[in-house]
Amino acid sequence: MSFKTLLVHVEADPAPDPRLALAIDLANQFDAKLIGVGAEFYRSAYYGGDGLDYGAGYLIAAEMESVEADLKRAAEKFRNAAPAVRGGWDWRAAVQFPLAEIAAESRAADLVITSPNVQRGASSYNFAAPGALMLQTGRPVLVAPPEAAQLTVANVLVAWKDTREARRAVADALPFLQAAERVQLVEICDGRDAIPSATARLADVAGHLLRHGVKAEASVDIEDKDANAAEQLLDVAERQKADLIVAGGYGHTRFHEWVFGGFTRALLRQTARAVLFSH
């Protein structure tokens, strides 16, 4: 199993783009095609009186022109860099909210690559938040550290929880797991009485991975009263020098706001390590 097509959102900012560089690097690691997506939407929609007044129309036209210019810059940036992709590339762009456009274009991809946006002025009009992508694309989403231009996945930590999302994450991450030198399965349970069942679950997962050519270590930790499960997992990742964390992403929409559990929120907020989320 391997990733055949990767997708990355490309923004207009002309500064060096670590996310794009990382996507190209990963595409070459997996001999995959890379799809670049440009998407941005205009902010103004002011109406006055019985119709659109001259001032509002002028403002919307100016913002549309700005959006088109941004998409042109994004296309140029991608097309200048994409010839380095050995497996081929494709560019797609639309005047649209990035979340909606990336979610639609992900139908052609095995993996969506993103990172936290550290630029000023980022909003849903020009950027798709990683958590929203995780919930909406129906594809695994790799959230890379914002400054990372490469990702060498030698050491993978799998955050196991006996849920649909975690099972999906393990299946979606198989290309990374098969390429890794070390894979560690970790479950954090709420007490000693839960250790036997957690150990049995991890043995099942390890056996499943072994049949896919992945030799995985397994360990069970007891939840620390002075730290939450996410903090414990990140401590394990730090001790093990993990390159990538694989985790199920837990969340839902409520009144058009993204709502996440504490574990997912903590992994989304940290920027030290790449995380592959599946929902």
PAFIMI-540535 format. One record per residue (C-alpha): residue number from 1; x, y, z. Coordinates in nm, 3 decimals, decimal comma, always signed. Layout:
# PAFIMI-540535
[NUM; [X; Y; Z]]
...
***
This chain:
# PAFIMI-540535
[1; [+0,000; +0,000; +0,000]]
[2; [+0,122; +0,350; -0,078]]
[3; [+0,000; +0,703; -0,125]]
[4; [-0,055; +0,762; -0,496]]
[5; [-0,183; +1,121; -0,488]]
[6; [-0,117; +1,396; -0,232]]
[7; [-0,297; +1,730; -0,207]]
[8; [-0,165; +2,057; -0,063]]
[9; [-0,322; +2,400; -0,023]]
[10; [-0,099; +2,668; -0,171]]
[11; [-0,140; +3,026; -0,052]]
[12; [-0,048; +3,346; -0,233]]
[13; [+0,220; +3,460; +0,009]]
[14; [+0,541; +3,481; -0,196]]
[15; [+0,762; +3,400; +0,103]]
[16; [+0,931; +3,057; +0,114]]
[17; [+0,659; +2,799; +0,167]]
[18; [+0,765; +2,512; +0,398]]
[19; [+0,428; +2,339; +0,352]]
[20; [+0,473; +2,322; -0,025]]
[21; [+0,834; +2,208; +0,007]]
[22; [+0,727; +1,933; +0,250]]
[23; [+0,448; +1,820; +0,017]]
[24; [+0,693; +1,794; -0,274]]
[25; [+0,937; +1,599; -0,056]]
[26; [+0,665; +1,355; +0,055]]
[27; [+0,535; +1,313; -0,300]]
[28; [+0,884; +1,207; -0,408]]
[29; [+0,923; +0,975; -0,108]]
[30; [+0,609; +0,788; -0,218]]
[31; [+0,648; +0,838; -0,595]]
[32; [+0,310; +1,010; -0,581]]
[33; [+0,138; +1,274; -0,787]]
[34; [+0,090; +1,613; -0,617]]
[35; [-0,223; +1,825; -0,655]]
[36; [-0,190; +2,190; -0,562]]
[37; [-0,507; +2,376; -0,471]]
[38; [-0,550; +2,752; -0,467]]
[39; [-0,867; +2,888; -0,309]]
[40; [-0,971; +3,223; -0,169]]
[41; [-1,299; +3,408; -0,136]]
[42; [-1,380; +3,778; -0,130]]
[43; [-1,502; +3,927; +0,197]]
[44; [-1,734; +4,211; +0,094]]
[45; [-2,102; +4,175; +0,016]]
[46; [-2,254; +4,509; +0,112]]
[47; [-2,593; +4,603; -0,024]]
[48; [-2,770; +4,932; +0,016]]
[49; [-3,123; +5,046; -0,061]]
[50; [-3,308; +4,837; -0,315]]
[51; [-2,994; +4,709; -0,481]]
[52; [-2,619; +4,722; -0,502]]
[53; [-2,498; +5,082; -0,479]]
[54; [-2,198; +5,211; -0,670]]
[55; [-1,964; +5,217; -0,370]]
[56; [-2,045; +4,858; -0,269]]
[57; [-2,009; +4,738; -0,628]]
[58; [-1,672; +4,908; -0,658]]
[59; [-1,555; +4,750; -0,333]]
[60; [-1,661; +4,402; -0,439]]
[61; [-1,495; +4,444; -0,780]]
[62; [-1,172; +4,556; -0,612]]
[63; [-1,176; +4,260; -0,375]]
[64; [-1,249; +4,018; -0,659]]
[65; [-0,951; +4,160; -0,844]]
[66; [-0,736; +4,112; -0,532]]
[67; [-0,852; +3,751; -0,495]]
[68; [-0,777; +3,676; -0,859]]
[69; [-0,430; +3,827; -0,817]]
[70; [-0,369; +3,612; -0,509]]
[71; [-0,473; +3,297; -0,695]]
[72; [-0,242; +3,391; -0,982]]
[73; [+0,051; +3,430; -0,740]]
[74; [-0,030; +3,096; -0,576]]
[75; [-0,044; +2,927; -0,917]]
[76; [+0,289; +3,076; -1,017]]
[77; [+0,450; +2,963; -0,693]]
[78; [+0,321; +2,609; -0,735]]
[79; [+0,408; +2,581; -1,103]]
[80; [+0,760; +2,702; -1,038]]
[81; [+0,816; +2,439; -0,769]]
[82; [+0,607; +2,145; -0,896]]
[83; [+0,842; +2,025; -1,174]]
[84; [+1,051; +1,877; -0,892]]
[85; [+0,771; +1,623; -0,833]]
[86; [+0,875; +1,307; -1,014]]
[87; [+0,526; +1,153; -1,008]]
[88; [+0,358; +1,444; -1,185]]
[89; [+0,146; +1,732; -1,067]]
[90; [-0,177; +1,918; -1,125]]
[91; [-0,299; +2,268; -1,032]]
[92; [-0,658; +2,349; -0,942]]
[93; [-0,796; +2,685; -0,827]]
[94; [-1,127; +2,852; -0,755]]
[95; [-1,274; +3,166; -0,606]]
[96; [-1,417; +2,977; -0,311]]
[97; [-1,373; +2,928; +0,061]]
[98; [-1,058; +2,714; +0,096]]
[99; [-1,229; +2,458; +0,318]]
[100; [-1,503; +2,392; +0,063]]
[101; [-1,263; +2,377; -0,232]]
[102; [-1,003; +2,155; -0,065]]
[103; [-1,273; +1,921; +0,064]]
[104; [-1,412; +1,888; -0,289]]
[105; [-1,074; +1,840; -0,457]]
[106; [-0,970; +1,580; -0,197]]
[107; [-1,187; +1,331; -0,384]]
[108; [-0,880; +1,276; -0,604]]
[109; [-0,625; +1,243; -0,320]]
[110; [-0,509; +0,983; -0,069]]
[111; [-0,368; +1,236; +0,177]]
[112; [-0,426; +1,606; +0,245]]
[113; [-0,122; +1,802; +0,365]]
[114; [-0,160; +2,117; +0,571]]
[115; [+0,000; +2,308; +0,857]]
[116; [-0,103; +2,575; +1,106]]
[117; [-0,111; +2,917; +0,944]]
[118; [+0,127; +3,156; +1,117]]
[119; [+0,069; +3,447; +0,877]]
[120; [-0,120; +3,755; +0,994]]
[121; [-0,463; +3,799; +0,845]]
[122; [-0,544; +3,431; +0,809]]
[123; [-0,916; +3,358; +0,812]]
[124; [-1,165; +3,117; +0,661]]
[125; [-1,161; +3,336; +0,346]]
[126; [-0,800; +3,243; +0,263]]
[127; [-0,710; +2,948; +0,487]]
[128; [-0,865; +2,614; +0,584]]
[129; [-0,801; +2,529; +0,949]]
[130; [-0,647; +2,182; +0,998]]
[131; [-0,924; +2,070; +1,232]]
[132; [-1,193; +2,170; +0,984]]
[133; [-1,013; +1,982; +0,707]]
[134; [-0,994; +1,674; +0,927]]
[135; [-1,370; +1,680; +0,978]]
[136; [-1,473; +1,769; +0,622]]
[137; [-1,245; +1,605; +0,367]]
[138; [-1,310; +1,237; +0,434]]
[139; [-0,936; +1,184; +0,388]]
[140; [-0,646; +1,154; +0,632]]
[141; [-0,500; +1,496; +0,704]]
[142; [-0,131; +1,542; +0,778]]
[143; [-0,075; +1,851; +0,993]]
[144; [+0,294; +1,941; +0,966]]
[145; [+0,486; +2,182; +1,189]]
[146; [+0,461; +2,528; +1,029]]
[147; [+0,834; +2,561; +0,960]]
[148; [+0,896; +2,201; +0,848]]
[149; [+1,008; +2,175; +0,485]]
[150; [+1,077; +1,800; +0,507]]
[151; [+0,933; +1,504; +0,693]]
[152; [+1,141; +1,192; +0,737]]
[153; [+0,918; +0,941; +0,913]]
[154; [+1,147; +0,694; +1,086]]
[155; [+0,973; +0,681; +1,424]]
[156; [+0,592; +0,674; +1,449]]
[157; [+0,378; +0,689; +1,761]]
[158; [+0,019; +0,561; +1,728]]
[159; [-0,223; +0,701; +1,985]]
[160; [-0,461; +0,410; +2,027]]
[161; [-0,817; +0,432; +2,153]]
[162; [-1,066; +0,161; +2,071]]
[163; [-1,281; +0,379; +1,847]]
[164; [-1,378; +0,402; +1,482]]
[165; [-1,156; +0,708; +1,435]]
[166; [-0,844; +0,537; +1,570]]
[167; [-0,905; +0,227; +1,358]]
[168; [-0,945; +0,449; +1,053]]
[169; [-0,625; +0,637; +1,140]]
[170; [-0,418; +0,317; +1,159]]
[171; [-0,548; +0,203; +0,820]]
[172; [-0,492; +0,546; +0,663]]
[173; [-0,138; +0,570; +0,803]]
[174; [-0,021; +0,232; +0,669]]
[175; [+0,214; +0,380; +0,406]]
[176; [+0,393; +0,574; +0,680]]
[177; [+0,393; +0,276; +0,916]]
[178; [+0,534; +0,043; +0,651]]
[179; [+0,814; +0,287; +0,574]]
[180; [+0,904; +0,358; +0,938]]
[181; [+1,193; +0,206; +1,127]]
[182; [+1,004; +0,202; +1,456]]
[183; [+0,630; +0,199; +1,532]]
[184; [+0,498; +0,225; +1,886]]
[185; [+0,134; +0,172; +1,986]]
[186; [+0,033; +0,354; +2,303]]
[187; [-0,296; +0,342; +2,492]]
[188; [-0,353; +0,551; +2,801]]
[189; [-0,612; +0,392; +3,027]]
[190; [-0,785; +0,526; +3,337]]
[191; [-0,664; +0,273; +3,595]]
[192; [-0,484; -0,052; +3,665]]
[193; [-0,800; -0,256; +3,624]]
[194; [-0,811; -0,150; +3,259]]
[195; [-0,457; -0,268; +3,178]]
[196; [-0,542; -0,631; +3,080]]
[197; [-0,810; -0,532; +2,829]]
[198; [-0,593; -0,250; +2,690]]
[199; [-0,301; -0,490; +2,652]]
[200; [-0,523; -0,737; +2,464]]
[201; [-0,647; -0,462; +2,232]]
[202; [-0,296; -0,349; +2,149]]
[203; [-0,190; -0,709; +2,084]]
[204; [-0,472; -0,733; +1,830]]
[205; [-0,363; -0,412; +1,659]]
[206; [+0,003; -0,520; +1,659]]
[207; [-0,094; -0,853; +1,505]]
[208; [-0,299; -0,680; +1,237]]
[209; [-0,005; -0,451; +1,152]]
[210; [+0,238; -0,743; +1,143]]
[211; [+0,028; -0,901; +0,870]]
[212; [+0,086; -0,578; +0,677]]
[213; [+0,460; -0,600; +0,728]]
[214; [+0,477; -0,359; +1,022]]
[215; [+0,644; -0,473; +1,344]]
[216; [+0,499; -0,257; +1,620]]
[217; [+0,582; -0,228; +1,989]]
[218; [+0,295; -0,179; +2,233]]
[219; [+0,271; -0,013; +2,571]]
[220; [-0,006; +0,080; +2,811]]
[221; [+0,015; +0,383; +3,037]]
[222; [-0,213; +0,473; +3,326]]
[223; [-0,361; +0,821; +3,307]]
[224; [-0,179; +1,057; +3,538]]
[225; [-0,406; +1,247; +3,774]]
[226; [-0,185; +1,556; +3,730]]
[227; [-0,186; +1,549; +3,349]]
[228; [-0,438; +1,474; +3,078]]
[229; [-0,402; +1,196; +2,823]]
[230; [-0,283; +1,429; +2,548]]
[231; [-0,006; +1,570; +2,767]]
[232; [+0,105; +1,219; +2,855]]
[233; [+0,106; +1,115; +2,492]]
[234; [+0,311; +1,419; +2,393]]
[235; [+0,555; +1,339; +2,673]]
[236; [+0,593; +0,987; +2,531]]
[237; [+0,642; +1,134; +2,182]]
[238; [+0,915; +1,361; +2,317]]
[239; [+1,095; +1,078; +2,499]]
[240; [+1,074; +0,851; +2,194]]
[241; [+1,170; +1,134; +1,953]]
[242; [+0,870; +1,048; +1,736]]
[243; [+0,864; +1,204; +1,390]]
[244; [+0,491; +1,149; +1,347]]
[245; [+0,190; +1,093; +1,572]]
[246; [-0,104; +0,899; +1,427]]
[247; [-0,438; +0,969; +1,593]]
[248; [-0,809; +0,958; +1,543]]
[249; [-0,964; +1,303; +1,523]]
[250; [-1,273; +1,353; +1,736]]
[251; [-1,510; +1,640; +1,671]]
[252; [-1,842; +1,753; +1,535]]
[253; [-2,015; +2,068; +1,417]]
[254; [-2,243; +2,269; +1,641]]
[255; [-2,408; +2,587; +1,509]]
[256; [-2,136; +2,607; +1,242]]
[257; [-1,854; +2,612; +1,501]]
[258; [-1,590; +2,342; +1,516]]
[259; [-1,603; +2,160; +1,850]]
[260; [-1,326; +1,917; +1,947]]
[261; [-1,257; +1,697; +2,244]]
[262; [-0,964; +1,791; +2,465]]
[263; [-0,734; +1,524; +2,320]]
[264; [-0,780; +1,635; +1,958]]
[265; [-0,762; +2,003; +2,053]]
[266; [-0,428; +1,951; +2,230]]
[267; [-0,278; +1,770; +1,930]]
[268; [-0,401; +2,043; +1,696]]
[269; [-0,245; +2,314; +1,912]]
[270; [+0,100; +2,160; +1,944]]
[271; [+0,342; +2,242; +1,662]]
[272; [+0,651; +2,038; +1,754]]
[273; [+0,551; +1,723; +1,564]]
[274; [+0,358; +1,619; +1,258]]
[275; [+0,023; +1,454; +1,330]]
[276; [-0,180; +1,241; +1,092]]
[277; [-0,550; +1,270; +1,179]]
[278; [-0,836; +1,058; +1,051]]
[279; [-1,200; +1,113; +1,129]]
***
